[in-house]
Amino acid sequence: MKLSVFTVVTPDLTPEELGQAAKEAGLDGIEWRFKEIPEAVKDEQPSFWRRNLCSIDPGATDEELEKFAKVAADHGLETVSVTPYLTVGDLAATERVMQVAQKLGARMIRVGVPGYNRTANYNDLYEQAVRYLHDVQDMSKQYGIKSLVETHHMTIAPSAGLAHRLVSGFDPEWIGVLFDPGNMIHEGFENFRMGLELLGPYLAHVHIKNTGWEKGGRREDGTVIWQSKWEPIDEGIVPWGQVFEDLKSVGYDGYIGVEDFSGRYSSRELLKRFAEQVRAFVG
């Protein structure tokens, strides 16, 4: 297995600083966050989802994109993915990500999945997503870029089972699943090995992070409210030692991308700890 970093978790590092830090930690690849920094937040302290300095602006010129390619090349790192926040049905934005991924030599992108919040029927959202993925698959073939659906809470694909249902009608060469057990603790938990066995050839990438639960307040009826929260990789509910055994059992030998949102460590320390922990897990 190879190691990568999704740059959402290194918001205070410039791309050049990230490249050096990833190389020093012994990583193999980079997953570039693809998102603009709104003008309104440009004076804020760096943060995961707002002023993230390690992001590709969707409006970047070819010259600006070349800087990201150069960072990877100069540090002996592969550009694994260009990872955006796409809306289902937005084919123009999806194609733009594919074009950037192709320019950077990336092998995959993340595509949109409908959110689920009880206001729209799952079956309608599912049909909408399938129509979108048909167009995405055609685009993937055109650009030579694989498109991934992520197991993510508050979407119609929170589990491996529901992600598999969404992608199973497509060619696994072009449409796959980003397996994220940390997200599945928030919502979508299944036996991890069973989910990996079900995904089979659709398993394309893995993110590593962790999640815990704590008691919050109480509802009006007196019952306790439980709240999920991000935890360091070795302190949450996901038994990563077991998950790595499960990954080995299905023959997975692709990338493991760190996406630790616990905020416990500095960006550079996070990369070093991640590399050390994964090496300990895989032996």
N, C-alpha and C positions, 0 to 999 in steps of 0.2 A: 504494500500500500504506500502511496505517496501523500505528502502533506502540503496543504495549501492554506491560504488565509483569505477570507472574504473581508475586503477592506472596510466594510461597515464598522468593524470592531477596532479599527486603528484610526479614529477620526482626527487625532492630533498630529499624525505624521503626514508629511508631504509624500507624494509618490516616490520621490528619490529616497527619502528617509525610510519609507516602508520597504523598498527594495533592499537596502542595506541591512535593515533589521531582520528581514525574512531570510536573507542569505546567512547572516550570523547565527540565526536560530537553526539552520539546517533544513529549511523548507524547500519544496520543489516547485511550487507554483503560486500564482496570484489569481484571485477572483475579484475583478475590479467592480466596485460599486458604481452604478450608472444612474446618476441623479444630480440635478442641478442644486446649487445652494441659493435659496431665495435671498434677494437683496435685503429683506427685512431682518435676516438673522446673521448677516455678515460681520457684525460686531460682537456676536456672542462667543462664548468659549466653545471650543470644538466639542461635538457630541455625536453620538451614533447616527441619529436620523435627521439632524438639522444642519449644523455647520460642520460637515465632514470634509476635511481637507484632502482625503484620499479617494476622491470621487471623479469620475469622468462626466463632464457636462454633456447632456444630449446634443447641445449645439456646437460641440467642439469641432474645430477645423481639422483638416488632415494633418496640418503641421502640429497642432496641439496633440492629436492622437499619437503622432510619432513619438512624442515624449514618453508616453506610457509604454509603447513598444520597446523603446530604448532602455527604460528602467528594467524591464524584464530581461532583455538580452544582456545588458551590462552586468547583471547579477546572476546569470545562469539560471533564470527562472522561466517556467512555462506560463503563458497566459492561458489559464484553464477556462475561465468564464468571464463574460460580461453580464453582470447581474442587475437588472433594472426592477422597477416596480410598475408593471404593466397592467392596464385595464383590459379585461376581456373584450374582444371585439375591436380594439384599436389596432388595426392592421398597419397603419402608417407608422405608428410608434414602434410596433414589433419589427417591422422591416428596417427601421433605422438602427435598432439594436443589432440586428443580424449584419447589417452593413459594417458597423463598427467592429463587431466580433470578427468578421472576416478580415478586416484591415489589420487587426491586432493578432491574428492567427489563433484566436480562441476556438475551442472545440464545442462550446455549448453556451446557451443562454437560459435564463429562467423566464417563463411566460406567465401570463395572467391566469388567475383562477377566481371565479366569482366568490365574493364574501357571503357569509350566511349569518343573518341576525334576526331570523324569525319573521321578517317583513315580506319576504318573497318565498314562494314554494320551491323546495329543493329540486323537484323534477323539472320545473321551468328553467332554473339556473343550470342544471345539468345539460339540458338540450342547448342552451345558449353556449356553454363551454365547448360542447362537442362540435358545434358549427364553427366556432373559432379555431379549434384545433385542426379541423380539416384544412382550413386556409393556412394555418401555421405549418402543418406538415408539408404542404406544397412549397412554402417559402423555405423551409429547412432544406429540402432537396435542392432548391435553386441556389442557396448560398453555401451548402455543405456544412451547416451548423445544426447540432442537435438541440432540441427544445425540451426543457424540463418543467414538469409540474412538481411543486414542492408540497410535502406533507406539512400543512400549516393550520394551526387553530384559527377558528372564526372564518373558515372557508368551507367549500363543499368537498375539500380533500384533506380533512384533518388526520386521516389514518391511511395506512398502507392499503387497506381494503378498498376504501373509497377512492384513493388515488388510482389504484389498479382499475377500478370500474371505469374511471374517466379515460384512461389511456389505452385500455385493452383492445379497442377497435383499430388501433393505429400501428404503424410499423415501428418496432422498438429500435430500429437503426436511426430513426429521426425523432421520435417522441419517447421520452423516458421520465423517470421519477427521481427527484432529489429527496432522499430519505433522511428525515430529521427527527430523531427520537426525542430530543429536547422539546420540540414543539408539541409532540404527541403526549407529553405529560400535562401540558395545559389543557389539551383536548385531543382525543383520538387514540388513546392508548389501546394497543393490542399486544399480544405476545410478539416480541420483536422478531424472533426466528420465523414464526409462522408468516408474518408479514413479508419478510425477505424471501421466503420460499414462494409465496404467492407472486411477488413482483417478478421473479425470474429475470428474463432478459431486459425488463424495463428498469431495473435498478441501475442508475447511471452515475450517481454521485451521493456523497454522504456529508452532512454537516454535524459537527460535534459541539454541543453546549449542554447545559443542564438546568434543571428546574426543580423548585421545591414548592411546598404548600404551607400556609400558615393560617391561623384563625384570624378573622377580621372582626367586624361587629356582629350584630344580630339583625335579622329581618323583623318586620312588624309582627310576624307570627311567633317570634321567639327562637326560631332555629338559627344555628350558627352559620355565618358566612365564611367560607373558605376561599382564600386568595392564593393564586399561583404567583411565583416570583422567580427571577433568574438567580441561579446559583453557580459557583465555580464548577468546572467539569467534574472534580472529584468530591463534591459535596452535595450534589442533588440526588434525585430519585432514580435517574437512569443509571443502571448498573453497567457502566461502560466496559468493564472487563468481560462481562457476559455478552454484550453487544458485539465486541470484537470477535469473540468465539463464534457468534452467530454469523457474522460477516464471512469469516473463514469457512464456515460450514457450507455456504452457498457459493464459494469460490470468488468472492469479491476481492479484486486487487486494484481498484481504482483509487481516486483521491479521497482523502479525509480533510474537509475544510473547517477550520476553526471559526466559530461564530459565538464566542463567549460574551454575553451581555451583563455579566455579574458586576462589572465595574470594580472588581477587587484589585486588579493589577494594572500597572502602566502598560502601554501598548507593547513595548519591547519585552517586558517581563512576561506578558501574556504569551507572546510567540515562543519564547524559550520554554516556559512551563508546558505549553501545549505539545511541543516537540518531544520533551522529556517524557510526558505522560503517555503519549501514543506509543513511543518506542518501548516503554515498559509494558504496555498492554499487548503489543504484537510480538514482543520478544526479539 
